[in-house]
Amino acid sequence: MEILGSIPSKNNLHKISQRCLRCFDEQQWYAKNFLLKFIGDENVVNQNILEIGCAEAGLLNFYYERGANCSGLELSDIRYNNAKILNEKLKINLFQADICIKKSYEKYALKSYDTIIIRDVIEHIEDKELALNNIFNLLNPGGKLFMSFPPKYCAYAGHQQTIPNLFGKIPYLHLLPDYLYKLYLKLISCTDKKIDYLFHTKRNRISIYEMDKIIKKVGLNTLKKTGWILRPAYSYRFGLPSLRNFIFHIPLFDEILSNGVLYLLERKKD
């Protein structure tokens, strides 16, 4: 395992699964090799940066080492504890909270941020408009929001790639009617816990069209919007080159061919 920032105590690393250690490395890689350039702000010294759903906080680890003031909001007990261990030597403001519940984070978050990142998290949130309204209120005027998610009708919007069984990793499988989908999942020996997760994900998917309406309603300005057949993170995960969806501007093809859509949004200056 490669950790690019400050090294945590080896005595605690055994508490973290190999999968989560790899996630930490990927988060750092993504920040260094893609996100910094996509946002377009190379100098982040003294900037206030918040990541929502920071998981192991590898991305924030990278930004902290570049001089940013970093905060990380995480809901999961396991991922929050991982982040605390992996960043124990850094002054990253990590807190456990729910972006949809203001009382859960208002004591820990700064009043405003220059940049907020919510990467592959929004699709799991039921009330997306509430989440984006709360994010809007945490942004400085002129502040930027990076957001990514798999569109509702893309090949793996149902997150079925997380099924251990090879027969569960079929593209577009989640588009089956619910009763057929559940029957198939049981036939390939998915656990009840995994089935609950997959159906929760299926219910909470969102299309690009629906997201654009929420963004407009919240009052965010879209600076960039790109669709990817092979997402930038696939370069780390699978050694594949990134591939843009060059017919992203055509309705339907934006949804079904883009395995990820990436937004750079801005809170307009007052």
N, C-alpha and C positions, 0 to 999 in steps of 0.2 A: 504494500500500500504506500502511495506517495502522498504526503501532506505538505503542501507548499508553504503554509504559514508557520506560526509558532507551534512547536511540537507539544502535544498534551502528555500528561503523565502516562507512561507505559503501564503502570499498575491499573489504570482504569480502562484501557483499550479493550481488554477482554470482555468488558460488559456490553460491547457494541458488536452487532452482527457484521459479518463480512459484507453483506448486501448494503448495510447502512454506511459502512466505511467507504464502499465504492460510490455510494450516492454523494458523500462528502467530497470525494475527489472530483466527481462529475460537476458538482456545483461550482467548485473552484475553476475547473477547466472552462465551463460555460461562461463565467464572468470574464475570464482572461481572454478567451479566444473568440467570443462572439458579442456578449452583452455590452461590454464597454464601448465597442465601436458602434453597435446598433443604436444605443442611446445617444452617442455622439458627444459625450462629456469626458474627455480624457483626464482632465485635472479635477479630481474629486476631493482634494485636500480641504478639510473642515466642512465639507458638505454633510448635511444630515440625511442619512439613507435608512429607509425602513423596508424590510422584506416581510411580507405577509405569507405565512406558511413556509417559514424558513427551513424547516426540517433540521438537518445537521448543521446548518448555517455555514457551509463551505463557501457560498457566494459572498456572504458578509465577511468571512475571514479574509477573502481576497481584497475586498474594498477597504477593510480596516487597515491592512498592510499598506494600502496606497494613501492613507491619511484621512479617510472619511470617518465621521461619527456614526456608528452603525447601531441599529436597533433591529431586533428580530421577534416577530410575533409567531407563536406556534401553538396549535391546539392539542396535538397528540402528546400524551405523557411520554411515550417512548422516544419520539423524535426530539422533544424538548430536552429530555435528559441527555440524549446523545449530543445535542448542541452544547449543553453546559460542559460536558466532559471534553469535547473536541476543541473547545475555545476557552478552556479554563484559564489560560494565561493572558487572554486578551480582554480589554475593557469594552466588550460588546454588550449592549443592553438587551438581554434576552428575557422575554416574559411569556407566560402561558396565558392565552386569551382567545376570544372569539371576535373577529372583526365585525360581526353583526350585533354584538352586545357591547355598547360603548362603555358601560360600567366595568367591564372586565379588563379593559386596557387603558382607560383614561388616566389612571394613577401612574402608569409606567411609560407610556408613549410620550414623546415630545409634543408640544403644541402644534408644530408643523414641520414638514420635511421638504427637502429640495427634490428628492427622488424617492418614489415608492415602487417596489417590485412585487408583483403577484404572479408567479410563474406556475402554470399548470395546477392551479388551486381553485379558480373561480368556478370551474365546471362541477366542483363538488359542493358548492354552496347553494342552498335552496333559494334564499332571497338575495339574488344578485344585485337588484337595484338598491337595496338597503346597504349591502356591502360596498358598492361603488359610491353611494352617497357618503358613507363614513370615511372612505378613502379620500374623496374629494375634500372633505373638511379637514383632513390631516395634511393636505398639500399646501405648500406656499403658493400664493399667486405667481404664476410662471413656472411652477413646479411640474415635474414630469412623472408619468405613470407608465411603467412597462407591464404589459399583461399578455399572457399566452394561454391558449387552451386548444384542445382538439375540437373542431366543429362537430355539430350534432350528428351529421350523416357521413362522417368520414370513416375510414376502414376500422379504426380502433377507438372510436369515441366511447365505446362501452368498457374500455380498459380490460377487454378479455385477454389481452396479451399477458396479463398477470396470472392466468390460469396455468397451473403447473403442467397439466395434461396437454400434449401437443395438439390433440383434437379440439381443444378450446381456443386455440389461437387463430381461428379462421377469420379472415377479414369480413367485416360487415355482419358478423354473427349476431350482434346485439340488435339488429334491425328485425329479427324474427318477432312475430307476435309473442306476447309475454308467456302464454301457456306453452307454446312450442319451445321457446327459449329455456324456460325452467325445466321442461321435460328433458331437453337435450343436455343441460348442465347436470342433471341427476344421472343421466345415462353414462356420462363420462366421469362420474364419481366426484363431482364438486361437493365440498362440504356445505352445510347450511350457512355457515358464516361467510364463505366465499360467495354463495348465491345471493345472500342479503346485500353484500358489498356491490356486486355486479348490478343488481336491480336498483340500488340507491344511485349508482352512477348513471344508469340508463335513464332514470326519472329526472335527473338533474342536468342532463346535457342541454346545451344551448346552441342555436344556429348563429351564424355570422349576422344574418338579418336581424334576429332578435337582439343580439348584443349591440348592434349599431343603434337600434332604437333606444336602448337603455343608456348608452353613452351620451346620446344627444339629449335625452331627458335630464340626465344628471348635470349636464352642462360642461362636459369635457370636450376638448378640441382634439381631433385626430391629426397627428403629425405624420405618422406612418402606419400602414396596414399591409402586411405581407402574408402570403400563404406559402406553405412548404410541403412538397410531396415527401421529401426526405428532410426531416427537421435538423437544424444545426446540431442538436444533442446527439443525433445518430452517429455523427463522426466519432464521438467518444465511445458510445455504447457498442457500435457494431463496426467501426472503421469504414463507414460509408461516406461518400462525399455529400455535402448538402445540396439539395435540389429544389429550387423555387418552382412554384406552380405558375407557369407563365400564361395560363389562361384563367388566372384568379379573378380577373375582371368580369368573367362570364358567369351569370347566375347558374346555380346548380353545380357547375364544374368547380366553383370555389369551395363548395361544401364537400363534395364526394371525393375530390382528389387531394385536398389539403389535409395532411395528417396533423398539421398545426397551423394556427393563425396567430400572428404576433402583432401587437399594437404598441405604438408609442403615442401616449395621450398627454395632454397638457391642461392644467387649470389656467385659464386665461388670466392675465393680469388685470387687477381691478382698475 
